[in-house]
Amino acid sequence: MKKLVLLASLSFLGLTAAHAANIPEGMGVLPTQVPVPADNPMSTEKVELGKKLYFEPALSKSGQFSCNSCHNLGTWGVDNQKFSIGHQWNRGGRNAPTVLNSAFWSKQFWDGRAPLLEDQAKGPPLNPVEMAADSEEAVVTRLKDAGYTPLFNEVFGKHSLNYDNMAKAIAAFERTLITPHAPFDKFVEGQGSISKAAKRGMFKVAEIGCTSCHSGVLFTNNDFVEFAYGKDEGLKSVTGKAEDDHVFRVQSWRNVAMTAPYFHDGSAATLEEAVDTMAKVQLDTKLSKREIADIVAFLETLTGEAPQVTFPLLPRPTGQALDFKD
């Protein structure tokens, strides 16, 4: 409940600022604070541990893949590939969404199967196509062998190196990965401007109905909507319900200009193609080339300031290698 109240208050603040700038209803400034669950409070030490784990390839069976492999912080939290490469060079079945601003999402993954970042962080290490670790115990043993025990003890207390705390640390780090102060935000706050094309695009997305789903400070209603496109069953793959067929979480427009390719199947190579397809499939609307260009110009104003992350020095035993598997 606290998380929902905080999100609502942050949205209200953003929308109040937006109203003052005479922009379409339902748009707002990205907050600079994120909701934090009561059972995983933030601390400098926990965030630093989470950063190490985010970049830690020892979470994978082969020692080749880390969270950053698919959600590269040097390229806006994505790998810019249709499907990411995982264990033994296999590829997954869905496009990897950006990790940036994911702390604001109501649920994680395209199908929402993870309620919180902590739940999401537990998935990839055990996924046979991604990191392919044999078990939670195998991941914990690997981290102990690498020398993480004293770091966990410092953050969580004695005998605290376990799979749940691993996920909590990663989630704490990911909550720092937000991208405030986009040109649109500065425009709303009266600290900058955007182009005439971007302003036309801003009003066009409201006029044709895009903001019925892509609204609020994240430019997503954080809900699940049918997208009758491609072969992926979406939420149905989790619930098994016919009414959830081709239902997906509405993606945020924040930094969308930097996270190609687009859609759950990565089938749209360019932002122009994605805009054109969404208008046709979701709104039964045919946009002109100029209208598409204007909308793209607006979407480009939603690129914020990327977090500056220094690559961490990872723990390793002296004089011996870790036991990696093919």
NUBA-517598 format. One line per 3 residues: number of its first residue (from 1); their letters; for each residue x, y, z of C-alpha. Coordinates in steps of 0.2 Angstrom, whole numbers, plus 2048, in hexadecimal, padded with zeros to 3 digits. Example, Ala and Ser with C-alpha at 12.3 -4.5 7.8 and 13.67 -1.06 7.14 Angstrom:
REM NUBA-517598
1 = AS = 83E,7EA,827 ~ 844,7FB,824
END
This chain:
REM NUBA-517598
1 = MKK = 800,800,800 ~ 80E,80C,804 ~ 816,809,7F3
4 = LVL = 805,80D,7EA ~ 803,81D,7F5 ~ 814,823,7F1
7 = LAS = 812,820,7DF ~ 802,829,7DF ~ 809,838,7E8
10 = LSF = 818,839,7DC ~ 80C,838,7CD ~ 802,846,7D4
13 = LGL = 811,851,7D6 ~ 817,84E,7C4 ~ 805,851,7BD
16 = TAA = 804,861,7C7 ~ 813,867,7BF ~ 80E,861,7AE
19 = HAA = 7FD,86B,7B0 ~ 807,87B,7B3 ~ 810,879,7A3
22 = NIP = 800,877,799 ~ 804,866,792 ~ 7F7,858,78F
25 = EGM = 7EE,850,79D ~ 7F7,840,7A4 ~ 809,845,7A1
28 = GVL = 815,84A,7AF ~ 827,84C,7B5 ~ 831,83C,7BA
31 = PTQ = 834,83C,7CD ~ 845,83B,7D4 ~ 840,82F,7E2
34 = VPV = 83A,81D,7E0 ~ 82F,813,7EB ~ 838,807,7F7
37 = PAD = 831,7F8,7FF ~ 831,7F8,812 ~ 83A,7E7,813
40 = NPM = 849,7ED,808 ~ 84E,7FF,80E ~ 85C,807,804
43 = STE = 86E,80A,80A ~ 87E,80F,802 ~ 886,7FE,806
46 = KVE = 877,7F4,7FF ~ 877,7FE,7EF ~ 889,7FB,7ED
49 = LGK = 887,7E9,7F0 ~ 879,7E8,7E4 ~ 884,7F1,7D7
52 = KLY = 891,7E4,7D8 ~ 884,7D6,7D6 ~ 87C,7DF,7C7
55 = FEP = 88D,7DE,7BE ~ 891,7CD,7C5 ~ 893,7BF,7B8
58 = ALS = 895,7B2,7C5 ~ 882,7B2,7C7 ~ 882,7A8,7B7
61 = KSG = 887,796,7B5 ~ 894,79A,7A8 ~ 89B,7A9,7B0
64 = QFS = 898,7B3,7A0 ~ 887,7BC,7A4 ~ 882,7C9,7B0
67 = CNS = 872,7D4,7B2 ~ 87C,7E1,7A8 ~ 87E,7D5,799
70 = CHN = 86C,7D8,794 ~ 868,7E8,79D ~ 878,7F1,799
73 = LGT = 879,802,7A3 ~ 885,808,795 ~ 877,807,788
76 = WGV = 868,80D,792 ~ 864,7FD,79B ~ 862,7F2,78C
79 = DNQ = 86D,7E9,780 ~ 864,7EF,770 ~ 861,7DE,76A
82 = KFS = 851,7D6,765 ~ 854,7C7,771 ~ 862,7C7,77D
85 = IGH = 870,7BA,77D ~ 871,7AE,78C ~ 878,79E,792
88 = QWN = 881,794,784 ~ 87D,7A2,778 ~ 86B,79F,778
91 = RGG = 85F,7AD,776 ~ 84F,7B1,780 ~ 83E,7B3,779
94 = RNA = 83A,7C5,77E ~ 843,7D5,77C ~ 84C,7DB,78C
97 = PTV = 844,7EB,793 ~ 84E,7F9,79A ~ 852,7F8,7AD
100 = LNS = 852,80B,7AE ~ 844,812,7B8 ~ 83E,800,7BB
103 = AFW = 83C,804,7CD ~ 82C,80E,7C9 ~ 824,7FF,7C0
106 = SKQ = 815,7F7,7C8 ~ 81B,7E5,7C2 ~ 82B,7DF,7B9
109 = FWD = 82D,7D5,7A9 ~ 822,7D7,79A ~ 815,7CB,7A2
112 = GRA = 816,7D3,7B3 ~ 81B,7C2,7BC ~ 826,7CB,7C8
115 = PLL = 81D,7D7,7D4 ~ 82D,7E0,7DA ~ 83F,7E3,7D4
118 = EDQ = 844,7D6,7E2 ~ 839,7C9,7D9 ~ 840,7CD,7C8
121 = AKG = 852,7CC,7CE ~ 850,7BA,7D3 ~ 84A,7B4,7C2
124 = PPL = 859,7B6,7B5 ~ 866,7AC,7BF ~ 85B,79D,7BF
127 = NPV = 854,79F,7AD ~ 85C,791,7A2 ~ 85D,79C,793
130 = EMA = 864,7AB,79D ~ 871,7A7,7AB ~ 86C,795,7AD
133 = ADS = 872,793,7BF ~ 86D,782,7C6 ~ 865,788,7D5
136 = EEA = 864,796,7E2 ~ 870,78C,7ED ~ 87C,78B,7DE
139 = VVT = 87C,79E,7DC ~ 87E,7A1,7EF ~ 88D,795,7EF
142 = RLK = 895,79E,7E0 ~ 893,7AE,7E9 ~ 89B,7A7,7F9
145 = DAG = 8A9,7A0,7EF ~ 8AC,7B1,7E6 ~ 8AE,7BA,7F7
148 = YTP = 89D,7C3,7FA ~ 89A,7BC,80C ~ 8A1,7CB,815
151 = LFN = 898,7D8,809 ~ 887,7CF,80D ~ 88B,7CF,820
154 = EVF = 88F,7E1,81F ~ 87E,7E6,817 ~ 872,7D9,81E
157 = GKH = 87B,7D2,82D ~ 883,7C1,831 ~ 880,7B2,827
160 = SLN = 875,7BC,81B ~ 87C,7B6,80A ~ 86D,7AE,802
163 = YDN = 863,7B0,7F2 ~ 855,7BB,7F9 ~ 862,7C8,7FF
166 = MAK = 86B,7C7,7EF ~ 85B,7CC,7E6 ~ 858,7DA,7F3
169 = AIA = 869,7E2,7F0 ~ 867,7E1,7DD ~ 856,7E9,7DF
172 = AFE = 85D,7F7,7EA ~ 86A,7FB,7DD ~ 85D,7FB,7CF
175 = RTL = 853,808,7D9 ~ 861,814,7D6 ~ 860,812,7C3
178 = ITP = 854,820,7BF ~ 855,82D,7B1 ~ 84E,83E,7B6
181 = HAP = 850,84F,7AE ~ 84B,84B,79C ~ 848,859,790
184 = FDK = 835,857,792 ~ 837,858,7A5 ~ 841,868,7A4
187 = FVE = 834,86F,798 ~ 825,86B,7A4 ~ 82F,873,7B3
190 = GQG = 832,883,7A9 ~ 845,87F,7A8 ~ 846,87C,795
193 = SIS = 83D,87A,785 ~ 83A,86C,778 ~ 838,86E,765
196 = KAA = 828,872,75C ~ 828,861,754 ~ 829,859,766
199 = KRG = 81B,864,76C ~ 810,85F,75D ~ 815,84D,761
202 = MFK = 810,84F,773 ~ 7FF,855,76F ~ 7FD,848,761
205 = VAE = 7FF,839,76D ~ 7F2,840,778 ~ 7E6,844,76A
208 = IGC = 7E7,833,762 ~ 7E6,829,773 ~ 7F7,823,776
211 = TSC = 7F7,82B,788 ~ 7E8,820,78D ~ 7F6,813,791
214 = HSG = 806,81D,790 ~ 802,82A,79D ~ 808,830,7AE
217 = VLF = 81A,835,7B3 ~ 821,824,7AB ~ 816,826,79B
220 = TNN = 80E,815,7A0 ~ 7FF,811,7AA ~ 809,803,7B1
223 = DFV = 7FB,7F7,7AC ~ 7F8,7E9,7A0 ~ 7F0,7EB,78F
226 = EFA = 7ED,7DF,780 ~ 7F9,7E2,772 ~ 7F3,7D6,764
229 = YGK = 804,7D6,75B ~ 810,7C7,759 ~ 80F,7B5,75F
232 = DEG = 813,7B8,772 ~ 805,7B4,77D ~ 80B,7C1,78A
235 = LKS = 802,7C0,79B ~ 7F9,7B0,796 ~ 809,7A7,797
238 = VTG = 809,7AB,7AA ~ 7F6,7A9,7AE ~ 7F0,79D,7A1
241 = KAE = 7E0,7A8,79E ~ 7D9,7AA,78D ~ 7D5,7BD,791
244 = DDH = 7E8,7C0,794 ~ 7ED,7BB,783 ~ 7F9,7C8,77B
247 = VFR = 7F8,7D2,78B ~ 808,7DB,790 ~ 80E,7E9,79C
250 = VQS = 80D,7FA,794 ~ 81F,7FF,792 ~ 825,810,798
253 = WRN = 82A,81D,78B ~ 838,824,796 ~ 848,822,78C
256 = VAM = 83F,819,77E ~ 849,821,771 ~ 859,818,778
259 = TAP = 852,807,77A ~ 84F,800,768 ~ 849,7F3,762
262 = YFH = 837,7F4,768 ~ 829,7E9,76E ~ 829,7D9,778
265 = DGS = 830,7D0,769 ~ 83C,7DE,764 ~ 835,7DE,752
268 = AAT = 835,7F1,750 ~ 846,7F6,74C ~ 843,809,74C
271 = LEE = 839,815,757 ~ 830,81B,747 ~ 82A,809,743
274 = AVD = 825,806,755 ~ 81A,816,755 ~ 812,812,745
277 = TMA = 80E,800,74A ~ 807,805,75B ~ 7FB,812,753
280 = KVQ = 7F5,805,746 ~ 7F3,7F6,752 ~ 7ED,7FF,762
283 = LDT = 7E4,80E,75C ~ 7DF,809,74A ~ 7E7,819,744
286 = KLS = 7F2,81D,735 ~ 7FF,82A,739 ~ 807,835,72C
289 = KRE = 81A,836,72B ~ 81A,847,733 ~ 80F,841,741
292 = IAD = 81B,832,744 ~ 82A,83E,744 ~ 822,84A,750
295 = IVA = 81D,83C,75C ~ 82F,835,75B ~ 836,847,75E
298 = FLE = 82B,847,76E ~ 830,836,774 ~ 842,83C,772
301 = TLT = 83F,849,77F ~ 83C,83B,78C ~ 84E,836,78C
304 = GEA = 854,83B,79D ~ 865,83B,7A6 ~ 86D,82A,7A6
307 = PQV = 874,824,7B7 ~ 887,825,7B8 ~ 88C,814,7BE
310 = TFP = 89F,810,7C1 ~ 8A3,7FE,7BE ~ 8A6,7F5,7CF
313 = LLP = 8B5,7EB,7D4 ~ 8AD,7D9,7D7 ~ 8B3,7CD,7E5
316 = RPT = 8BE,7BF,7E0 ~ 8C8,7B2,7E9 ~ 8DB,7B4,7E8
319 = GQA = 8E5,7A7,7E0 ~ 8D7,79D,7D9 ~ 8C9,79D,7CC
322 = LDF = 8B6,79B,7CF ~ 8AE,78B,7C9 ~ 8A5,78F,7B9
325 = KD = 89A,783,7AF ~ 896,782,79D
END
